[in-house]
């Protein structure tokens, strides 16, 4: 069951990503030759109009294949024949649709369970928050220059800025206060703490507030993804700490097994939560300026817009090919690490 759920989640996220490319291609008059889910040999396909809709053997990945996207074409409706801004909109649509999907699912989730406001339930004795005079009922507004919308924003910030002194802006009885906190290392838990105590209580808001906090939910996952990448580049974490498809399937399986004991409604909510995270994560990753990804293609299109003429197709294709090979190498390494963690070798 857990593998089926993982495949369904991956498939839904990928379909929505490729749907963004597909709809913007159609809107800009670009011929779409094939819209497929999966990779490898074709299992079956159906042709409607000019487009073949197909399912491939391996349920990982997908594609919206447009005429003249990677090769020269004399077709007037080819990708390369359209204006640079039309092509930018088509390429950017995939990640944007991932963010839209995360927003829609976040709205459903928050309507069901509410959101965790950054209101202190208390402060831990002997830690900086207590020493600075903070108390239960204080609402955290900002940590340094980062706005805080959820209590877990605080945990995420402290995780990625472990040991750093921070400026905390909070509100008490309608008045804004500010203090500088230097975290204290907790030997028992093995990490730095400011002494904030949160509550597990959720706030259920109106439709409008849920829409607002759904934006914050997507923002939260985008920021976590970006901070994770910064930690990777900065050497705080290594490639060995990354998870690929195998690790994610294992995570989904663990979440399913833990939540199913509380009923299928809880499974539904937990899978929504995971889908929001993965969809926002995919949106960010695809916008990275790496060859073969949407972000890499956008770099070439922006260069074309600035210089008034495209980069030679053969040179761009070569860069994307090298980027694809490197990405596949990283994927193999990450998958090996996934198997190593799961099976303990």
RAHUHU-V274728 format. One line per field, one symbol per residue. phi: phi as a letter, one per 30 degrees, with the letter a starting at -180 (. if undefined). burial: # if it has 24 or more other ideal C-beta (glycine too) atoms within 12 Angstrom, else .. A space follows every 50 residues. Layout:
BEGIN
phi = ???
burial = ???
END
This chain:
BEGIN
phi = .ddddddddeddddeddddeeddddddcicdcdabbcjbjdddaabcbic cccbccdcdbjlacccdidcbdbcddcdeddddddddddddddddddddd ddddddddddddcibcddcddlbddiceddddidaejdcdcbbhccdccb ddedddddddbeiddbcccbcbhicdbbbcccdcdcddciadbcjdcccd dccccdedddddddddddeeddddddddddddddidbcedddcceddded dddddddddddcjddddeddddedddedddddddedcddceicedddded ddddddciaddeeddddddddddddddddddddddddeddddcic
burial = .#..###.##################.#.#########............ #.####..###########.......####.#.#.############### ###########.#.#######.##..####.#.##..######..#.### ###########....#.###........#.#.##.......#######.. .........#..################.............######### ###.##..#.......######################.########### #..#.....##....##.##..#...#...#..##.##.......
END
